[in-house]
Amino acid sequence: MSNPSPYKALHIALWVVQVALALAFGMIGVNKLTTSEADLIQQSGELIEKYGVGLIRFIGIAEVLGALGLILPAALRILPVLTPLAALGLAIIMGLATALHASKGEPIMTQVAFLLLTLFVVWGRFSKVPISAR
């Protein structure tokens, strides 16, 4: 009987976080892509007035692609380095979202939680439990 890897629990935890983040960012991104322009303006008034609806749609595309990137490269083991890079991209989005909401005096706990979880995936998949290619 062989000794289990000391990082087996971390590997499982990373997969759980990756799937949870992929589901969350996928749903959030699809929502940004499918919500009507009028509803987006109502939800994100100042941001859209300053930068236009295109920015919200772009963020939605980035979130959907990031969600796919959290799962597909690692699961298929084809260019698995793309998984922590996708997490890094999502961390950048969440860092910017945190700064934006904080500047408006809004609560930032959700953004900080997502930021920390994405950074956990970056750390884990780059340094502790990288997934090897086929």
Protein Blocks (a to p, Z undefined) as FASTA:
>chain_A
ZZddfklmmmmmmmmmmmmmmmmmmmmmmmmmmpcfklmmmmmmmmmmmnojklmmmmmm
mmmmmmmmmmmmmmnopakllmmmmmmmmmmmmmmmmmmmmmnopafklmmmmmmmmmmm
mmmmmmmmccddZZ
